[in-house]
Amino acid sequence: MTSFLTRRRFLSTTAGMAGAAALGGFAAPARAAGGLTVGFIYVGPRDDYGYNQAHAEAAAVIKGMEGVTVIEEENVAETQDVQQTMESMINFDGATLLFPTSFGYFNPHILTVAPNYPDVRFEHCGGLWSKGMPENTGSYFGYIGMGQYLNGIAAGHATKTKKIGFVAAKPIPQVLLNINSFLLGARSVDPEITCQVIFTGEWSMAVKEAEATNALADAGADVITCHVDGPKVVMETAAARDCFICGYHANQSELAPEKYLTGAEWNWATVYTDMVQKTMAGEPIDNFVRGGLAEGFIKMSPLGPAVSDAARAQFEDTHAKIMSGGFAVISGPLKDNTGNEIAAAGTSYEETDVALESMNYLVEGVIGSTS
Protein backbone atom coordinates (compact mmCIF):
# COMPACT_ATOMS: atom_id res chain seq x y z
CA MET A 1 0.00 0.00 0.00
CA THR A 2 2.87 2.39 0.72
CA SER A 3 4.00 2.42 -2.89
CA PHE A 4 0.48 3.30 -4.05
CA LEU A 5 0.24 6.21 -1.64
CA THR A 6 3.73 7.38 -2.52
CA ARG A 7 2.87 7.42 -6.24
CA ARG A 8 -0.30 9.43 -5.61
CA ARG A 9 1.45 11.94 -3.40
CA PHE A 10 4.50 12.04 -5.65
CA LEU A 11 2.83 14.05 -8.38
CA SER A 12 1.11 16.36 -5.91
CA THR A 13 4.43 17.72 -4.65
CA THR A 14 6.87 20.15 -6.22
CA ALA A 15 9.67 17.62 -5.90
CA GLY A 16 7.56 14.98 -7.56
CA MET A 17 6.71 17.28 -10.44
CA ALA A 18 10.38 18.08 -10.95
CA GLY A 19 11.34 14.43 -10.69
CA ALA A 20 8.79 13.45 -13.28
CA ALA A 21 10.03 16.17 -15.61
CA ALA A 22 13.58 14.92 -15.20
CA LEU A 23 12.43 11.48 -16.27
CA GLY A 24 11.17 12.92 -19.53
CA GLY A 25 7.65 14.10 -18.64
CA PHE A 26 4.58 12.65 -16.99
CA ALA A 27 3.41 10.49 -19.85
CA ALA A 28 6.25 7.94 -19.73
CA PRO A 29 4.31 4.67 -19.36
CA ALA A 30 5.27 1.96 -16.90
CA ARG A 31 4.58 -0.79 -19.44
CA ALA A 32 5.97 -2.40 -22.54
CA ALA A 33 5.26 -0.84 -25.93
CA GLY A 34 1.99 -2.09 -27.36
CA GLY A 35 0.68 -3.22 -23.99
CA LEU A 36 -2.15 -1.85 -21.90
CA THR A 37 -1.90 -0.39 -18.41
CA VAL A 38 -5.10 -0.62 -16.37
CA GLY A 39 -5.71 1.22 -13.11
CA PHE A 40 -8.01 0.11 -10.29
CA ILE A 41 -8.94 2.48 -7.46
CA TYR A 42 -10.62 1.35 -4.24
CA VAL A 43 -12.18 3.42 -1.46
CA GLY A 44 -11.17 0.86 1.17
CA PRO A 45 -8.74 -2.03 1.68
CA ARG A 46 -8.55 -4.76 -0.95
CA ASP A 47 -9.09 -7.51 1.64
CA ASP A 48 -12.30 -6.22 3.23
CA TYR A 49 -14.41 -9.36 2.60
CA GLY A 50 -16.66 -7.08 0.58
CA TYR A 51 -17.00 -4.44 -2.12
CA ASN A 52 -13.33 -3.66 -2.58
CA GLN A 53 -12.25 -7.29 -2.34
CA ALA A 54 -14.73 -8.24 -5.06
CA HIS A 55 -13.12 -5.73 -7.42
CA ALA A 56 -9.59 -6.68 -6.36
CA GLU A 57 -10.28 -10.38 -7.00
CA ALA A 58 -11.32 -9.46 -10.53
CA ALA A 59 -8.26 -7.24 -10.96
CA ALA A 60 -6.14 -10.28 -10.08
CA VAL A 61 -7.71 -12.11 -13.04
CA ILE A 62 -6.83 -9.20 -15.34
CA LYS A 63 -3.21 -9.37 -14.18
CA GLY A 64 -2.95 -12.77 -15.82
CA MET A 65 -3.87 -11.44 -19.28
CA GLU A 66 -1.01 -11.19 -21.76
CA GLY A 67 0.16 -7.67 -22.48
CA VAL A 68 -1.69 -6.14 -19.51
CA THR A 69 -0.12 -4.27 -16.61
CA VAL A 70 -2.36 -3.64 -13.60
CA ILE A 71 -1.81 -0.89 -11.05
CA GLU A 72 -3.95 -0.53 -7.94
CA GLU A 73 -4.48 1.96 -5.16
CA GLU A 74 -6.56 1.31 -2.07
CA ASN A 75 -8.01 3.54 0.67
CA VAL A 76 -8.62 6.48 -1.67
CA ALA A 77 -11.27 8.84 -0.31
CA GLU A 78 -14.19 10.13 -2.37
CA THR A 79 -12.54 13.56 -2.43
CA GLN A 80 -9.90 15.43 -4.39
CA ASP A 81 -7.67 12.45 -3.53
CA VAL A 82 -9.25 10.31 -6.24
CA GLN A 83 -8.59 13.02 -8.84
CA GLN A 84 -4.92 12.99 -7.83
CA THR A 85 -4.85 9.22 -8.04
CA MET A 86 -6.38 9.13 -11.52
CA GLU A 87 -3.99 11.79 -12.82
CA SER A 88 -1.04 9.98 -11.26
CA MET A 89 -2.00 6.69 -12.89
CA ILE A 90 -2.36 8.42 -16.27
CA ASN A 91 0.65 10.72 -16.18
CA PHE A 92 3.11 8.66 -14.19
CA ASP A 93 2.10 5.06 -14.98
CA GLY A 94 0.72 5.47 -18.50
CA ALA A 95 -2.70 4.02 -17.70
CA THR A 96 -5.25 4.40 -20.50
CA LEU A 97 -8.09 2.40 -18.92
CA LEU A 98 -9.21 3.29 -15.40
CA PHE A 99 -11.69 1.60 -13.06
CA PRO A 100 -12.38 4.03 -10.18
CA THR A 101 -14.80 1.75 -8.36
CA SER A 102 -16.47 3.65 -5.52
CA PHE A 103 -19.88 5.31 -5.91
CA GLY A 104 -18.74 8.81 -4.93
CA TYR A 105 -15.88 8.86 -7.44
CA PHE A 106 -18.18 9.52 -10.40
CA ASN A 107 -19.67 12.94 -9.82
CA PRO A 108 -17.84 15.29 -9.68
CA HIS A 109 -14.43 13.62 -9.76
CA ILE A 110 -14.44 11.42 -12.88
CA LEU A 111 -16.60 13.93 -14.72
CA THR A 112 -14.07 16.65 -13.84
CA VAL A 113 -10.91 14.78 -14.84
CA ALA A 114 -12.11 12.88 -17.92
CA PRO A 115 -12.42 15.86 -20.32
CA ASN A 116 -8.72 16.59 -19.79
CA TYR A 117 -7.72 13.12 -21.02
CA PRO A 118 -9.80 12.26 -24.11
CA ASP A 119 -7.57 9.28 -24.97
CA VAL A 120 -8.14 7.63 -21.58
CA ARG A 121 -11.19 5.50 -20.82
CA PHE A 122 -12.84 6.03 -17.41
CA GLU A 123 -15.18 3.21 -16.36
CA HIS A 124 -17.15 3.68 -13.15
CA CYS A 125 -19.05 1.13 -11.09
CA GLY A 126 -22.63 2.14 -10.42
CA GLY A 127 -22.72 5.64 -11.87
CA LEU A 128 -25.71 6.54 -13.99
CA TRP A 129 -24.07 7.64 -17.25
CA SER A 130 -26.28 9.72 -19.52
CA LYS A 131 -25.97 11.63 -22.77
CA GLY A 132 -24.09 14.89 -22.44
CA MET A 133 -21.48 13.38 -20.15
CA PRO A 134 -17.92 12.89 -21.52
CA GLU A 135 -17.88 10.16 -24.18
CA ASN A 136 -14.69 8.67 -22.71
CA THR A 137 -16.59 7.83 -19.52
CA GLY A 138 -18.97 4.99 -18.89
CA SER A 139 -20.76 3.16 -16.11
CA TYR A 140 -21.22 -0.52 -15.44
CA PHE A 141 -23.20 -2.34 -12.78
CA GLY A 142 -24.92 -5.61 -12.08
CA TYR A 143 -28.50 -6.44 -11.21
CA ILE A 144 -27.53 -7.64 -7.76
CA GLY A 145 -30.96 -6.81 -6.38
CA MET A 146 -31.90 -10.18 -7.82
CA GLY A 147 -29.25 -11.69 -5.58
CA GLN A 148 -30.72 -9.97 -2.56
CA TYR A 149 -34.16 -11.27 -3.56
CA LEU A 150 -32.71 -14.79 -3.48
CA ASN A 151 -31.09 -13.95 -0.13
CA GLY A 152 -34.57 -12.96 1.02
CA ILE A 153 -36.02 -16.33 0.06
CA ALA A 154 -33.40 -18.08 2.18
CA ALA A 155 -34.07 -15.61 5.00
CA GLY A 156 -37.83 -16.06 4.75
CA HIS A 157 -37.51 -19.79 5.33
CA ALA A 158 -34.98 -19.39 8.15
CA THR A 159 -36.65 -16.70 10.28
CA LYS A 160 -38.64 -17.77 13.34
CA THR A 161 -39.54 -14.26 14.50
CA LYS A 162 -40.74 -13.07 11.07
CA LYS A 163 -38.35 -10.18 11.54
CA ILE A 164 -35.27 -9.78 9.37
CA GLY A 165 -32.70 -6.99 9.40
CA PHE A 166 -30.59 -4.93 7.02
CA VAL A 167 -27.55 -2.80 7.83
CA ALA A 168 -27.14 -0.19 5.10
CA ALA A 169 -24.65 2.56 4.42
CA LYS A 170 -26.56 5.28 2.56
CA PRO A 171 -30.06 5.52 1.02
CA ILE A 172 -28.91 5.68 -2.60
CA PRO A 173 -30.95 3.89 -5.29
CA GLN A 174 -28.79 0.77 -5.48
CA VAL A 175 -28.93 0.30 -1.70
CA LEU A 176 -32.70 0.90 -1.57
CA LEU A 177 -33.25 -1.67 -4.32
CA ASN A 178 -31.26 -4.23 -2.32
CA ILE A 179 -33.25 -3.57 0.84
CA ASN A 180 -36.56 -3.79 -0.99
CA SER A 181 -35.52 -6.91 -2.86
CA PHE A 182 -34.42 -8.65 0.34
CA LEU A 183 -37.79 -8.01 1.98
CA LEU A 184 -39.82 -8.94 -1.10
CA GLY A 185 -37.89 -12.19 -1.44
CA ALA A 186 -38.69 -13.02 2.16
CA ARG A 187 -42.36 -12.06 1.66
CA SER A 188 -42.59 -14.51 -1.23
CA VAL A 189 -42.23 -17.08 1.55
CA ASP A 190 -44.39 -15.36 4.17
CA PRO A 191 -46.14 -12.00 3.51
CA GLU A 192 -46.14 -11.20 7.23
CA ILE A 193 -42.35 -10.86 7.41
CA THR A 194 -40.97 -7.37 8.06
CA CYS A 195 -37.46 -6.01 7.54
CA GLN A 196 -35.95 -3.30 9.72
CA VAL A 197 -33.19 -1.23 8.14
CA ILE A 198 -30.61 0.89 9.92
CA PHE A 199 -28.50 3.33 7.91
CA THR A 200 -25.01 3.97 9.27
CA GLY A 201 -24.32 6.95 6.97
CA GLU A 202 -20.90 5.57 6.06
CA TRP A 203 -19.65 2.99 3.55
CA SER A 204 -17.16 1.70 6.08
CA MET A 205 -17.52 2.34 9.81
CA ALA A 206 -17.00 -0.76 11.93
CA VAL A 207 -18.33 0.68 15.20
CA LYS A 208 -21.59 1.89 13.62
CA GLU A 209 -22.02 -1.40 11.75
CA ALA A 210 -21.63 -3.40 14.97
CA GLU A 211 -24.04 -1.10 16.81
CA ALA A 212 -26.62 -1.37 14.02
CA THR A 213 -26.35 -5.16 13.91
CA ASN A 214 -26.80 -5.45 17.66
CA ALA A 215 -29.77 -3.07 17.54
CA LEU A 216 -31.44 -5.23 14.89
CA ALA A 217 -30.86 -8.37 16.96
CA ASP A 218 -32.23 -6.59 20.04
CA ALA A 219 -35.35 -5.73 18.02
CA GLY A 220 -35.92 -9.41 17.23
CA ALA A 221 -34.33 -9.81 13.80
CA ASP A 222 -32.98 -13.33 13.45
CA VAL A 223 -31.65 -13.09 9.87
CA ILE A 224 -29.44 -10.16 8.88
CA THR A 225 -27.78 -8.96 5.71
CA CYS A 226 -26.17 -5.67 4.70
CA HIS A 227 -24.99 -3.24 2.05
CA VAL A 228 -21.76 -1.73 3.38
CA ASP A 229 -18.33 -1.93 1.83
CA GLY A 230 -16.94 -4.56 4.18
CA PRO A 231 -19.60 -6.95 5.56
CA LYS A 232 -17.17 -8.73 7.91
CA VAL A 233 -18.24 -6.88 11.06
CA VAL A 234 -21.95 -7.32 10.33
CA MET A 235 -21.54 -11.02 9.57
CA GLU A 236 -19.49 -11.81 12.67
CA THR A 237 -21.60 -9.66 14.99
CA ALA A 238 -24.86 -11.15 13.74
CA ALA A 239 -23.58 -14.71 14.03
CA ALA A 240 -22.39 -14.00 17.57
CA ARG A 241 -25.96 -12.95 18.37
CA ASP A 242 -27.20 -16.33 17.05
CA CYS A 243 -28.68 -14.77 13.91
CA PHE A 244 -28.52 -16.31 10.48
CA ILE A 245 -26.68 -14.24 7.89
CA CYS A 246 -26.88 -13.58 4.15
CA GLY A 247 -23.71 -12.28 2.53
CA TYR A 248 -23.10 -9.45 0.12
CA HIS A 249 -20.37 -8.37 -2.35
CA ALA A 250 -18.17 -11.45 -1.83
CA ASN A 251 -18.37 -14.84 -0.13
CA GLN A 252 -18.27 -14.44 3.66
CA SER A 253 -19.21 -18.05 4.49
CA GLU A 254 -15.88 -18.79 6.16
CA LEU A 255 -16.62 -16.16 8.81
CA ALA A 256 -19.58 -18.12 10.21
CA PRO A 257 -20.19 -21.26 8.12
CA GLU A 258 -23.01 -22.68 10.26
CA LYS A 259 -24.98 -19.45 10.17
CA TYR A 260 -24.32 -18.44 6.55
CA LEU A 261 -27.38 -19.13 4.39
CA THR A 262 -26.13 -17.80 1.04
CA GLY A 263 -24.91 -14.51 -0.39
CA ALA A 264 -25.18 -12.18 -3.36
CA GLU A 265 -21.71 -11.82 -4.90
CA TRP A 266 -20.21 -9.72 -7.67
CA ASN A 267 -18.43 -11.46 -10.53
CA TRP A 268 -16.51 -8.48 -11.91
CA ALA A 269 -13.96 -10.62 -13.74
CA THR A 270 -16.57 -11.12 -16.47
CA VAL A 271 -16.95 -7.37 -16.95
CA TYR A 272 -13.29 -6.44 -16.70
CA THR A 273 -12.06 -9.16 -19.01
CA ASP A 274 -14.50 -8.06 -21.70
CA MET A 275 -13.61 -4.38 -21.38
CA VAL A 276 -9.86 -5.02 -21.40
CA GLN A 277 -10.16 -7.28 -24.45
CA LYS A 278 -12.19 -4.66 -26.30
CA THR A 279 -9.72 -1.92 -25.41
CA MET A 280 -6.75 -3.95 -26.62
CA ALA A 281 -8.59 -4.76 -29.86
CA GLY A 282 -9.48 -1.11 -30.44
CA GLU A 283 -13.18 -1.83 -30.11
CA PRO A 284 -15.60 0.59 -28.42
CA ILE A 285 -17.10 0.00 -24.98
CA ASP A 286 -20.72 0.97 -24.45
CA ASN A 287 -21.15 3.94 -22.14
CA PHE A 288 -23.86 2.12 -20.19
CA VAL A 289 -23.20 -1.54 -19.35
CA ARG A 290 -25.44 -3.73 -17.19
CA GLY A 291 -25.91 -7.44 -16.59
CA GLY A 292 -27.22 -9.92 -14.07
CA LEU A 293 -27.06 -13.58 -13.16
CA ALA A 294 -27.56 -14.76 -16.74
CA GLU A 295 -24.74 -12.53 -18.03
CA GLY A 296 -22.36 -13.60 -15.27
CA PHE A 297 -22.15 -10.15 -13.64
CA ILE A 298 -23.29 -11.58 -10.32
CA LYS A 299 -23.39 -15.00 -8.69
CA MET A 300 -24.72 -16.59 -5.53
CA SER A 301 -22.73 -18.13 -2.72
CA PRO A 302 -23.36 -21.87 -2.25
CA LEU A 303 -26.30 -22.61 0.04
CA GLY A 304 -25.20 -23.26 3.60
CA PRO A 305 -25.97 -26.24 5.86
CA ALA A 306 -28.80 -24.40 7.65
CA VAL A 307 -30.85 -24.03 4.44
CA SER A 308 -33.86 -26.35 4.52
CA ASP A 309 -35.01 -28.55 1.65
CA ALA A 310 -38.06 -26.31 1.13
CA ALA A 311 -35.88 -23.22 1.02
CA ARG A 312 -33.48 -24.86 -1.39
CA ALA A 313 -36.32 -25.85 -3.71
CA GLN A 314 -37.82 -22.34 -3.84
CA PHE A 315 -34.36 -20.76 -4.14
CA GLU A 316 -33.39 -22.96 -7.08
CA ASP A 317 -36.75 -22.55 -8.83
CA THR A 318 -36.57 -18.75 -8.55
CA HIS A 319 -32.92 -18.74 -9.60
CA ALA A 320 -33.89 -20.60 -12.77
CA LYS A 321 -36.67 -18.11 -13.51
CA ILE A 322 -34.29 -15.19 -13.10
CA MET A 323 -31.77 -16.86 -15.40
CA SER A 324 -34.42 -17.24 -18.10
CA GLY A 325 -35.10 -13.47 -18.11
CA GLY A 326 -38.07 -11.21 -17.55
CA PHE A 327 -38.27 -11.71 -13.78
CA ALA A 328 -39.54 -8.64 -11.89
CA VAL A 329 -39.00 -8.03 -8.18
CA ILE A 330 -40.94 -4.75 -8.17
CA SER A 331 -44.38 -5.87 -9.29
CA GLY A 332 -47.83 -4.46 -8.56
CA PRO A 333 -49.93 -4.04 -6.66
CA LEU A 334 -47.22 -2.60 -4.42
CA LYS A 335 -46.99 0.38 -2.05
CA ASP A 336 -44.11 2.04 -0.29
CA ASN A 337 -43.90 2.07 3.49
CA THR A 338 -45.67 5.43 3.68
CA GLY A 339 -48.73 4.19 1.77
CA ASN A 340 -47.97 5.61 -1.68
CA GLU A 341 -48.58 3.37 -4.69
CA ILE A 342 -45.35 2.27 -6.37
CA ALA A 343 -46.76 -0.13 -8.91
CA ALA A 344 -50.40 -0.63 -9.84
CA ALA A 345 -51.82 -4.10 -10.38
CA GLY A 346 -50.48 -5.49 -13.63
CA THR A 347 -47.44 -3.18 -13.61
CA SER A 348 -43.94 -4.51 -13.13
CA TYR A 349 -40.36 -3.33 -13.48
CA GLU A 350 -37.93 -5.92 -14.83
CA GLU A 351 -34.34 -5.83 -13.68
CA THR A 352 -33.27 -4.04 -16.87
CA ASP A 353 -35.65 -1.10 -16.30
CA VAL A 354 -33.47 1.96 -15.81
CA ALA A 355 -36.19 3.51 -13.62
CA LEU A 356 -35.01 1.24 -10.82
CA GLU A 357 -31.70 3.10 -10.77
CA SER A 358 -33.54 6.20 -9.54
CA MET A 359 -35.33 4.38 -6.70
CA ASN A 360 -36.07 6.66 -3.74
CA TYR A 361 -38.48 4.60 -1.60
CA LEU A 362 -38.72 1.67 0.77
CA VAL A 363 -41.49 -0.84 0.13
CA GLU A 364 -44.31 -1.68 2.49
CA GLY A 365 -42.99 -3.99 5.19
CA VAL A 366 -39.62 -2.26 5.50
CA ILE A 367 -39.24 -0.48 8.84
CA GLY A 368 -37.10 2.59 8.33
CA SER A 369 -36.84 5.87 6.44
CA THR A 370 -34.79 7.22 3.54
CA SER A 371 -34.45 10.65 5.19
N, C-alpha and C positions, 0 to 999 in steps of 0.2 A: 504494500500500500504506500510506503514511503516514496517509492520512485514515481508513482502516479501523482502524488501531491506535489512532489518536487517539480515534475514537468509542468503542472498547471501553474504553480507559483513562479516558475522560471520565466515565463514570458510576460508576467505581470510586473517584473522588476526591471529597473534600468540596467542592471548588470546582465540580466537574462536577455534583454533586447540587444545589448551590445554583443553578447556572446553569440547569439543567433546570427547577427550580421557578420561576425567574423567567420562563421562557418559557411558563409555564402548566401545568407538570406533565410527567411522563415520557411520557404517552400521546399527545402531539401527533404525528400521523403525518406522515411526509415523503412525502406522496402526495396526489393529488387525491381529492376526495370521490367515493365509489363505486368507486374503483380498488382494486387489490390490491398490497400490498407483499410481496415474496418475498425471503427471506434465504438465501444459500448460504454455508456455512462449510467451509473446506478446511484440512487439517492441514499442507499444504505449499504451494509456489508454484503458481500457476495455469498456468504454462508448463513443467511438468516432463516433458513427453512421456509422461505416464502417467496415474495414477489421478486426480489433481487436475485435470489438463488435460481429461480426458474429461468431468468434471462441469462445468468452466468452459465448454467448448464448447457443452454443452447449455444452460447458463445464458444464453449469448449468444443462443440461439434464443428463449428465454423473453423476453428483453429486447425482442424485436420484436413481442410480442403487445400488442394494444391494451388500454389500461387497466392495464397491469402495470408496476410499478416493481421493479427488481431491485437488491438490495444484496449485496455480497460481502465476505468477509474471509478472507484467506489466512494461512498459517503460524500457525494456532491450535493449541496443544498439547492433547493429550488429558488435560487437567487442569482445575482450577478455571477456567482461562482460557476454556474453551468455554462454561461457565455464564455468565460475564460477557458474552461475546459474544452469546449468545442473549438475555439480558435486555436488553442494549443495543439489539439490533435490534428487540425488542418495544417497549420503553419509550421509546426515543429516536426510532426510525425508523417505528414503527407497523406492523411486520411481523406478519402473521397466519398466514403459511405459511413454515415453516422447513425447510431441508434441511441439517442438520449431517451431513456425508458420511463422516467417518472412523469406522472400526470402534469405536475406544475411546470415542467420544462417547456411545454409547448407555447403557451401564450403568457408572457410576451417573448420569452427568451429565444426559442427557435425562430419564431417569426421576425425577430429583430436581427438575428445573425444571418439567416439564410440569404437575404437579398445581396449581402456582401460577397457571397461565394456561390455564384451561379453554376459552377462546375462541380459542386459538392452536393450529394444527395442526403437530405435530412429526413429520417424516418422515425416517427414518434408513436409510442404505444398509447393508444386510447384517445388521442386528440381527435376532434371532430373537424377534419379538413373540409373546406368548402371553397367554391370558386371565388377567385379574387385573392386568395392566399398565394404565396410564392409557389411557382410550379415545381421548384426543386425540393419541395417539402411534401410529405405524405403522412398518413396515419394508418395504423393497422391495429386490429384488436380481434378478440375471439368472443364468440357467443357463450361465455362461461356461465351466464345465468341459467343455461340449460343444465350445467353441472350442479349448480346450487339447487335446482329443482330436483335433480336426482338425489342430492344430499338430503333434501327435505323428505323424500319418500323413505329413505332409510331412517331418518329421524322420527317420522310419523309412526313407524312401526315400533321404534325403540322406546318412545316416551311413555311413562306411566302416569305422569302428572298432567299430560296434555298441555304442557308449557315448555316451549323451546326458546333458546336465546341466541342473540347475535351481537357480537362485539364489532362495531364499525368505526372506521376512522372519520370520514367526512361524508355528508349527505350529497354527494355528487351523483349524476345519473347512473353510472356503472355500479356504484355501491347500492343505491336504492333498488336497482333491478335485481341484484343478488339477494337482498333482504326479502323482497317481495317473492322472488322465485323460491326461496327456501321455505317460506311459509306456505305458499300455494302447493308446493310439492308435498308438504306434510298434510295439508288439508285434503289432498287427493286420497289420503288414507283415512283421515278423520276430520270432518269439517268443524269440529269444536276446538281444535288445537289453536293456540295463540302463540305468537312469537314476540318477545320483548326485545327491543334493540336499545343499546346504549352506545352513543357516539363519544369517542374519546377526543376528537378534534385534532388528532395527530396521526400521521401514517405510522409512526414508530415511537411509542412511549410506553415502555414496559410497565411502569408503575400504574399508569392509568388503565392499561389492558388487564392487569391483574385485578385491580379494584373493580373494573366493570364485570369481569368474569365472576368474581365472588359475589357481586351484587345480584347478578342473574341467578346464580345458584341459591342465594338467600331467598330470592323471590319464587323459587320452586322450579326453575328450568332444570331439566335433567338431560337435555341434549343441547350442545352449544357449538356454534361455528363462528366464523369471523370474516371480516375483510379489512385487514391491516397488513402492513408490509411483511412483518415477520410473525407468523401465527404461533411460534414456539411457546411463548408465555401463556397465551390463551389455552392452547392444547394441554399443557402440563398443569396449569392451574385448575382447569375444568376436570381433568382426570383425577386430580388430587381431591376434588370435591365429590367424587363418585358419579360424575356426569359422563355420558357418552359424548363423543366428539366427531365432528365432520371436518375434514381438512380443507385447505384452500391454498391456491398458488402452486404448491409442490406437495410431495408425499410426506406427511408427518407421522406415518403409522409407527415408526420406530420409537417415537416419544412415549406412546402409551398404547401398545399393540392390542391389549384386551379391550380397550375402550374405543378404539378407532373404528368407526363404521365404514366410512369411505371418504373420498375427498375429490374436489374439483381441481384439476391440475392444468397448468398451461403446458403446451407442447411447442414452444417457440422455435425449436430446431427446424420444424417444417417451414415456417415463415422465413426464417433467416437464410436457410439454404437456398430457397427459391429466389430471394431478393439478391443474394450474393451472386448466384449463377446468372441471373439476368443482367446484373451490372457488369460482370466480366465479359458477357457476350454482347454488350452494347445494346441490350434490349430495354425498353422502357418499363418502369414499375408504375402501376396504377397509383393515383394519389390517395385512393380510399380503398383499403383492403380489409376484408372481414372473412371469417370462417368459423366453423363450429366443430362439433364432434366428427361429422362426416368428412370434413376437409382436413382433419388432423390438427386443428389449431388448439384443441383442448382434449383432455383425456380424463378418465376417472381412475382413482386409486382402486386397487383390488378390494373387494368386500371383506370386512373383518370377521373374526370368529363370532362376534356377538350378533351378527345379522341373521335374522330368522329365515326359514324357508319361504314364508309368505312374503317377507320383505324382498328377498332375493328374486322371487318370481315377478313381483310388480316392478322392481328396479330394472330387471333385464327386459321385460316387455316394453317399458317406457323408453329405455335406452334404444331399443330397436326401432320404435316409432320415430324418435328424434333423428336417428341415423337415416331414415327413409325420407326425411324432409317434410316441411309443412306443419310441424308441431308448433303450437302456440301456448305459451305459459299465460300470457295476459289475454283472457278470453271472457266475453260477457255472458251473462250479466255480472258486472263487477264494480264495486265501489271502493273509494279510498277510505282511510280510517277516520275521516271527518264527515263521511256520508255523501260525498260528491260522486256522481257516476263517472267511472273511468271508461267502461266499455259497455254498450247496450247489448241486450240479448242478440245473438247472431253476429256480433262484431268480435274480431280477434286480431291480434298483432303477432305475426310470425317473427321468429328470431331475426330475420333479415330486415325488418321494418325499422328504418332509420329513426322513426319517431321515438322508439324506445331509448335512444341515446340522448334524449332530452327529458327523460323521466324526472319528475319533481314531486312525487307522491309516495306514500306508503299505503299498501292495500289494507282493506278491512281485515282485522285480525292481528295486525301488527301493532304492538303497544309502543308508542314512541312518537317523536315529532321531527320533522326536517328542519325546524327553525330553532 
